[in-house]
Amino acid sequence: MVSAALSGCSFAPKYEVPAVPIGNHYKEAGAANPGWTPASPADQLPRGSWWTLYGDAELDVLAARIETASPNLAAALARHEQASAYRDQARAALYPSVTIDGSVERNRASEMAPPEGSTAHHYNSNRLGANASYEPDLWGRVRNTVQAGEANLAAADADLESARLSLQAALVDDYVRLRGLDSEEKLLQDSVMAYQKALDLTARRQQGGIASGLDVARARTQLQTARAQVATTAAARALFEHAIAVLVGESPSNFAIAARTDPLTLPSIPTDVPGALLQRRPDIAAAERRTAAANAGVGIARTAWFPALSLNGSLGYASFARSDWFKASNLFWSIGPGLALDLIDGGLRDARLRQARAVLDEAGANYRATALGAFAEVEDNLALLDHYREAAKQQDLAVAAALQAQDYALTRYRAGIVNYLEVTTAQSAALQTRRDALALEIGRLRASVALIRALGGGWTTQSNPAAPATAMNGTGN
């Protein structure tokens, strides 16, 4: 009977992946890129441990803990299991169902209505039988339901991978920012030490009658401002540490990451990344599969206009006596088809069909929006990496000039040529340019994380090794 059902017709429209406008190359990566290819689900391709490109063993350990301890990932896995169970429920309708029922009852009939064939008002009613039913899938309703369940399960697969990738990217991004704050705090602490020495120098000069109290006040202001910045930086770091704890399934109260300023590696992400990598975006795969499920839903809605055929049968024994249930005279059976068709429903079927078509239109639009958004994310982060790289070069020159100006100002102050205002101005400029350089370096690392996520995870390449380690100290590129 299953083979007969599978040979039936289907009223689902012919499925076509919604068209998405695709460029010939990455605009922000240059004309040397190969062309993009149309996105299609390829979420099963390996991504690898892409976070290892940043060259930090502690980050590697934290990323591994997401797989085993993250409550968010556990929730995504549970949603995947729900989709799997729904698919299996839909599949069950392809096969006959058989049930067994039985009862042993003591009854009292109405004085006016004893049981048929009996004059007794108190009697037993015993029954044991089996019932079988099957609905041939003449119009494809069951098959389309199964197809929708399969597509939704595939979408749940992609959702699970998307959740995993999002958590990994969030962890790496938070870790980059935390390490950036470590470097910024070290920079500020070094500045505090330098400002303390400058304050001591100014105080001695005041005692010698060379400097004024105004110079001392300016030096003290500079020092206390830097100390306040150390405290606010430590506060910001604590928030990222707490966020990382939640991502890896730890209580923030019991979790700590030691401060370090050793460099993270800026990955050399090839700007000519093949367009096939966009096929690996799990959110695109999920959106496409939901469109396929919605297409099957149109077929399900159309079958409501046709009669439903069912094949039913029952077999068993029934008796009004306490014994001898299973003698031949107590055998009963029935077998035969049933047919049902709604004639008047007040427009219900038409409304459901319009709803199914609207769901398909929405799913297709969501797919196109997701794909275009993915292309935009790749372009955005390619642009950030390109422009940040050039900005970092210029900022390095600014840092060198600011440090030189700071040295000149201190020399001129010691010689008594200028007052301390020139020193504080030069010190403020030097500190700010170094912090700006550090912010650019953090921005480049964060853009690389976002680009890897936009491309659907890591990749395998032999021709693009990681770039040399870059120290986040605000003084180098």
N, C-alpha and C positions, 0 to 999 in steps of 0.2 A: 504493500500500500504506500510505503514511503516513496518508492521509485515512481509510482503513478503520480503522487503529489508533486514530485520534483519536475515532472514533465509538463506540468500545467503552465498556464500563461501568467504573465506578470504585468501589472498596470503601472509600474514605476516608470517615470521618464528615463530615457537614455541619459546616463550620468556623464557629465563633462566637467572637468575642473574649471572653475571660473577663471576667465582670462585676466591676467595682471600685466600692466605695461612694464616692460623690463628694458633697461638701457643696454647699450652695447659694451660699456665699460664703466668702471668706477670713476666718476668725475673727479673725486678728491684724491685718487691714487695715480692719476696720469693715464695717458693713452697706451702705456705699455701693457696694461692688463688684458688678459684674455676676456672674451665676452662672457656674460652671464648665461646661465642656462635656466629654463623654466623650473621653478621650484616644485618638487614632488616629495612625498614622505620618504625620507631615507634616515629615519631617526635611529635605526639599528646600527649605523656605522659607529665604530669606536671613537671615543673622544680622548681617552687617556687621562692621566693625572696632569692636566694642563697647568695647575698651580705650581707644579715643581719648576716651571720656567723662571720663577722669581727667586730661586736659589736660597730658600729659607727652610731649614729642617723643622723648626717649630710650626711654621705654617703648614707643612706637609702633615704633621701629626694632627693638627686641628682639623684640617680638611677631611682626614680619614675618619674622624669622630662624627662628622655629619652623617655618614652612612649608617652608623650604628646607634647613635644617641639622639639625633635631632627629632623632637616631637613634631615639627612641621613636616618632615619627610615621612614620619610614621603616619600622619594624617593623610598625606597624599597616597601612600601605599594602601590605606584602608579604602579610600575612594576608588582606587584601581580595582580592589577586590570586589567592591560593590558592582562596578561595571561588568566584571567577569561573571558574577552571579546572575546579573540581569541577562547577559547573553545566554547563559546556560538555561535560564527559565524560558527564554524565547525558543531555544532549540527543542525543548521538551514537547512543544506543540506539534512538532513534526511526527511524533510517534503516538500510537494508540495509548489510551489510559485504561487501566484495569483496577477496579476496586472490589473489595470484599466487604460485605456487611452482614450482620446477624443480630438477632434480638430474641430475647426470651421474656415474655410479658404475661401477666395475669390481668384480665380485663373483666369489667362488669358492663354489660350492654344495657341500653335503655329498655324499660319494660315494653315499650312499643316497637323496639327495633332490635331483636336478637340477631346474632351473626347469620349470614346467609347459610342455609342448609342446616341450621341448628335451632332447637327450641330452648337451649340453655341461655340464661342471662349471665352466668359466670363461666368464663372460658379462658383457655390459654391461647396465646398467639406466638408461635415460634417460627423463626425464619433464619435461613442461612443461604446466602447466594453470592454470586459474582456478577459484576456489571462491567461491560467494556464499551468504550466509545472512541470514535475516531472521526476527525474532520478532514476530508480530502482537501488539499490546498489547490482548489480549482483556479482561483483568481490571483494566487500569489501573495495573499495576505500574510500567511505564516512565514513564507520565505523572505518577504520584505521586512517583516519584524525581526527575523534572524539577521538579515543583512544590516539592519539598523543597529542591532545589538553588537554585531561584529565591528561595525564602524565606530560605535561609541566606545567599545573596548579598546580599539586602536587609538582613539583620541585620549582615553584614560592612560594608555601606555605613554603617549607623548606628554600628557599632563604630568605624569610622574617624573619623567626625565626633565621636563621644564622646571618642576619644583626643585629637583636635585641641582640642576644647573644654576637656578636663581639663588639657592642657598649657598652654593659654592662661591658664586660671584660676590654675593653679599659678604661672605666671610673674608674673601681675599681683599675686597674693597675696604672693609672695616680694619683689617689687619694692616693694610698699606697706610691708612690714615692714622692708626695708632702708632706705627713706627715713625711716621712723619712727625707726630707730636713728640715722640721721644727725642727725635733729632732737634725739633724746635725748642724743647725744654733744655736740652744740652746747650744749644746756641745761646739761649737766654741766661742760663747759669754762667756760661763763660763771660757773657756781657756783664753780669752782676759782679763777677770778680774784677773785670777790667774797670767798671765804674767805681767799685770800692777803692781800687788803687788810685783812680783819678780824684776821688773825694779826699783820700788821705793826702795826696799831693797838694790839693787846693787848700786843705786845712793847714798844712805846714806853711804854705806860702802866706796864708792869712796871718798866722802867728809871727811870721817874719816881716809882716807889714808890706808884703808884695801884692797880695790878692785881697779883694774886698769880701765882705760878708755876702754880697750878692753872688759872687762866684761860688762860694761854698753852698749857698742855697740852691743854685742851679745844679751843682754836682749831686747834691743830696736828692733833689727831685728826680734827676735822671736815674739814680740808683734805686729809689723806692718804686718808680714806675716799672723798671725792669723786674723787680721782685714781685710786683703785683701781676705782671704778665706771666711769670713762672707759675704762680698759683692758679691763674685762669687756664693756663695750658694743661696743668695737672688735672684740673676739673674736667676739661674736655676729654682727656685721655681716659679718665675713669668711666665716662659714659660709653666710649667705644669698647673698653674692656668688658663692661656689663653686657653690651650688645653681643659680643663674641661668645660670652658665656651662654646666653640664651640660644644662640645658633647651634652650639655643640651640646645642648642639653644639660648644662650645668647650672647650679644656683650661683648667681653673681656673688653671693655672700661667701662662697667657698672657692672662688675662682680668681686666679691672678696670673698675669703675664709679666715677667720681669722686663724692666726697661732695657732696651738695647739700641745702639746707634750704628751697628754694622750695616753695610749697604744691602739693599735689595737689588736684584738684577732686573733691568728693564728689558723685557723680551724683544727680540728683533722680529716683529710680526711682519711677514712678507706683504708688501702692498699689492702684489699681484696674486692675492689669494684666489684660487679658482672659484668661479661662481657656484660650483657644485657644493661648496661648503654651506651655502645658504639653504640647500635642500635639507640640511641637518638641523635646522631650527625646529625644536620640538613644538613651539607654539604654532608655527605654520602647519606642521604635520597634524596637530590636533584640530586646527580650524578646518583643514581640508577634509579630514575624516568626519567632522560634524556636518559638513556640507553633504557628504555622501549619505550620512544617516538621515538628514532631512529629505534628501531625494527619495530614499526608500519610504519615508513617511508619507509622501504624496501617493505612492503606490498603495500603501495601507488604506489611506482615506478613500481612494477610488473604489476599492473592493466593496465598500458599504452599499454601493448601488446594485450589487448582484446577490443572488440568493446564496445562503449558507447551507451547505449539505453536510449532514452528519450521519454516521453509521453507528447504530446502537444495538447492543445485545445484552441479555441477562440470562442467568441460569442458576437454579438453586432448588431448595426444598422449603416447603412451608406446611405447617400443621397446627391444628387447634388442640391436639392431644399432647400429653406430657412425654410420650414415647413414640417410637416408630416414625421418627422424622423422615428417615431416608428410604422409605419404601416407594415403589414406583408411582403409586397414586398421588404422592405428595410432590412429585417433581413439577417444576414450572420452568418455562423458558420463553424468551421473546427475542426477535431479531427483525431488524428492518431499518430503512433509511428515514431520515427526517429532513424537511426542507423548510427554511424560514426566510422571509423577505419582508422588509419594511415597505409598506405602500404609502403611508402618509406619516411624515415625521416633522412637519412644521418647518422644513428647511434645515434640519439639523445636519444632514449629510453634506449638503452644499456648503454650510458654514464651516464644517470640519475640513472639507477639501480646500476652501479658501484659506483657512488657517494654516494648513500644511504647506500650501504654496508660499504663503507669506513667511513661514519659518524657513523654507528653502531659500527665499530671496534674502532673508536676514543673514543666514549662515554664509551664503555666497559673498555678501557684502562684507561680513566680518573677516572672511578669508582674505579678500582683496586688501582690506585695511591692514590686516596683520602682516601680509607679505610686503606691502608698501612701507609699513612702519619698520620692518626688518631692514629693508634696503636703506631707509633713512638713517637708522642707527649705525649701520656700517659706514655710510658716508660721513655722518657726524663725527664718529670717533677717528676715522682716517684723517679728517680735517683737523681735529684737535691734536692728534699726534704730530701731524706735519707742522702746524703753526706753533705748537708748544716747543717743538724741537728748535725752530728758528728763534723763538722768544727766549729759550734757555741760553742760546749762544749770546744773544744781546745782553741778557741779564747778567751773565758771567762777566762781561766787560763792564757793566755797571757796578758790580760788586768790587771788581778790582779797582775801579776809579774811586769808589766810595771809601774803601780801605786806605787808599793812598791819600785821599783828602783828610781822613781822620788822623793819619800819621802826621801830615803837614800841620794840621791845626794844633795837635799836641806839642809839636816842636815849636811852633810860633808862640804858643802859650807859655811854654817853659822859658822861652827867650824874652817874655814880657812884651811881645809885639801886639798881641790881641788879648781881649778879655775872654772869660770862659764861655760866653755865649757862642762864640765860633766853634769851640770844642764840642759843646752839647749839640749844636746843629750838625756838625760832622758825624758825631757818634750816632745820633738818631738816624741820619741818612744811611750810615753804614749798616746799622742793625736792620733797618727796614729793607734795604736792598738784599741783604742776606736772607731775610725771611721771605721776601718775594721770590728769590731764587729757589728756596726750599719748597715754597708753594707750587712753583712751576714743575719741579721734579715730582712732587706728589701728584700733581695734575696729570703728568705724562704717565705715571704708573697707573693711576685710576682710569685714564683713557684706554690704556692697553687692556685692563681688565674688562672694561665695557666693550671693547672691540672683540675680544675673544668670546664674550658672552653673545654679542650680536652675530657672530659667525657660528654659533651653536656649540661652542666648546673648543677643545684643542684640535690639533691636526698633527699629521706626521710629515715631516720634511727633513731632508738631509742637507739641503742647500741654504738653510736659514738658521744657523746656530744662534743661541742667545747672545745679546750684546754684552760687552764687558760690564762688570759690576760698577754701579754708580753710587757713590756715597751721598746720602741725603744730609749734607751739612751746610747747605746754602752757599757754598763757595765754588762748586764745580758743576759741570754739565754731566 
